[in-house]
Amino acid sequence: MGSWGTALAAVAASAGCDTRLWGRRDALAQAMAETRQNPEHLPGIDLPATLTPTSDLATALNGVEAVLLVTPSHTLRDMARKMKPHLPEGVPIALCCKGIERGTGFLLSHVVEEELPGHPVGALSGPTFARETALGHPTAATVAFNFRHHDRIAPERAPAARLALTMQTQAFRPYVSDDLIGVEVGGAVKNVVAIACGMMTGAGFAENTRAALITRGMDEMKALAEALGGKRETVTGLAGAGDLTLTCSSTTSRNMSLGTQLGQGIPREACFDGKPTVVEGEVNAISVVDLARRVGVEMPICEAVHAILHEGAPLAETFQALWSRPIEGEPRALDITLHPYEGDPA
């Protein structure tokens, strides 16, 4: 019952759905039922009357018509296994977490498809801070599922369209996509790029630097998405450029916040006032870079973040090396690499 899961449950309930919100901790579920708020993660925000908190998974999944799965990426496989005995047959599952499974290199949809065969699996992603979403600020997101033949003949019946129509409110506006790979890659990579932006901001650099990292980070997203069978143009949408811009622009994002603290010279163990804090981009830096290396995609910004977080590389020297790389053509069609002159160019 974290902030994003609570916010999405509030949206679904506000859209008129009978909504159940599951969490592991019975005490928090009871507190939410009594106070109609999430006192730990979204204090001060009243929850709709049609939202029912519960810590019983069987109760939460009994008779459901759709599932929004909001869990840290590293616990996703275990969560899917726990859900399996309680899920009605064929219920669509929308992933609202972002990442790539460490070790296997699987996109999260592949993890769920492997554990829960027979269920359509998609994703809900976009530039969405939980508190603003729960407060009813105008918010847009992308709902992506792979489209089958009959989904294209009757798109209004496709899982992506049905979920988008179900979740729509006056404030929450979903868009529909058939490029699940592109949406998932955007969500995984943006967290790593946000840490890079935070590092440079914390080190004292400003808007030029952040804009460059956002733009070139989006190019890394496009390259990885395309290599995995996704569409480059998906990355220019809400789940790519939109989410990337938001996450790289505010320390409300834990990824940006972590990077900012590290850029200021704060040791990792002292970040967030020493409180244990899961930062998805820190985990994803490993899985994203591992996957990119497997498929032969160069991702220098993600490589730099990986080196600093997990290889002990010094921050200043690592980013200086990033900025000193050979000059490249920006359009892919302009396939050139220019090395700096050594000695007198004359």
Number of C-alpha atoms within 10 A of each C-alpha: 24 15 19 21 21 27 26 21 28 26 26 24 22 24 20 15 15 14 23 24 21 25 20 12 12 14 12 19 22 15 15 21 17 10 11 19 20 23 13 13 17 20 11 12 16 15 24 18 13 17 23 20 25 23 19 15 18 15 13 21 20 12 13 17 14 19 19 20 18 22 20 15 23 18 10 21 19 12 17 19 13 14 15 14 12 15 23 15 14 14 17 22 24 25 24 24 23 29 29 29 24 18 10 11 19 15 23 27 25 17 20 24 17 13 19 21 12 12 16 21 26 30 29 30 27 26 22 22 18 18 18 12 22 25 17 16 14 13 18 19 21 23 28 30 27 17 18 11 8 10 16 12 11 10 16 14 13 21 25 30 22 15 26 22 16 17 21 18 19 11 17 21 15 25 19 20 22 22 23 26 26 28 31 29 29 33 30 26 30 32 29 34 33 34 33 33 34 30 29 23 24 21 18 11 14 12 12 8 12 22 15 12 19 23 15 17 26 23 17 24 29 23 21 27 26 18 15 15 12 21 20 20 14 24 29 19 21 23 29 29 24 20 24 29 20 19 28 28 19 15 17 14 18 22 27 29 26 26 32 25 22 25 23 16 14 16 11 13 11 12 18 14 9 10 9 10 12 11 18 20 30 20 22 25 27 23 24 27 25 19 21 20 13 10 11 12 16 14 20 18 24 26 21 25 28 25 18 19 20 13 10 9 15 12 20 14 12 17 19 10 11 14 12 11 13 11 12 13 11 11 8 8 7 9 9 13 11 10 11 11 8 6 6 5 6 4
